[in-house]
Amino acid sequence: MLGSRVLLIVGGGIAAFKIPELIRVMRRDGISVVPVLTAAGAEFVTPLTLSALAEEACHTELFDLTRESEMGHIQLSRNADLVVVAPATADLMARMAAGLANDLASTLLLATDKPVLIAPAMNVRMWQHPATQRNRDLLEEDGIRFVGPAEGDMACGEYGPGRMSEPAEILTAIQGMLGRDRPLRLPLEAVVPRAQELPLAGRHVIVTSGPTHEPIDPVRYIANRSSGAQGTAIAAALRDLGARVSFVTGPAEAPPPSGVEVIRVQTAREMREAVEAALPADAAVMAAAVADWQVVNARDSKIKKDGSGRLPVLEFAENPDILRWIGGLDEGRPDLVVGFAAETDDVVAHATAKRLKKGADWIVANDVRPETGIMGGAENAVTLITGAGAEEWPRMDKSEVARLLASRIADTLAEFLPSETEVGA
């Protein structure tokens, strides 16, 4: 595949969160990627993210005056060895079938003389609609090749065919097409990877997520604003790469992902016990926002005002430091321990110091000042702190952060043998 060039057209839809990982696995396979982002796609991923990962300009506009003198859209459509559309929405498929050319993506698809592969992604009813099936038949007659869609849970809550294929499946299809003079449509079994081909197959990863609640009395507690969204996304991304995930979650707003072992806890002490019970593991990702303190004199009944004006006195003690404990284990320590640092000032300096103090291999640091909207929001802007230094990532959706982090974890664990519990499984 070395030296091959793919023009990647990114359509709209929640499945676009998988595209950063698709770019990464293509690049790792020696494939150059030129991203084209539709207006709808830009609602889910940013041009900056795609450009940074592809190390190529991300194209969004048909009438780019700096290139039109050279008919840039024609050059783009023909300079690649393969055109890939992912996700291919129902609307984009319909425009392809009708031969429309009303934006950069559809114009490129109409002007190209290269093979085209599409990865559909849409609601199950939209995929099964007669109009979509007619468009699929027309596109196949025109020589367009398909990978997927897969069957499974939808973001809308329904179940059935319509999920975009995973990046590993799409890469397999791309490899097949680039390896043939005359591309052939791949049967479904040819693009679905065997379990052992997933990079984290046979690996066990513990992920902690969400806040902890430390009781004051039966109706009050100490907590923080963590929604658990980032930890949940990380668990899902690790699962998608084949890992067996033990997901230890406090009372988070984000529901836990399917396909993982869910262990629900309330307090920091319960979380510490649950993590210990889940060992051994190949990696531990400590994404939970664990409360630093517990109330020693928590009441068994609700604290009431007695009319005297005296305020209740709360006595605090430090909670167990789960990250420091697991990072300092002599026996049974995971090969990779990842901690998180939510900071409001001097983010890199504090996170770097935390990595050394806690015995973590990596720290994922972010700026959670209220004006950033990170804490409890849909996006994150992180800096990965490792022994090699600080690596700043662009601001992106939390699911994109999770995909990138999961891939980095997979790359690192490839250097280690599986944990003892997995070897004989």
Summary of the structure (lengths in Angstrom):
residues: 425
radius of gyration: 24.2
end to end distance: 33.9
largest distance: 87.8
contacts: 1426
relative contact order: 0.10
helix: 36%
strand: 23%
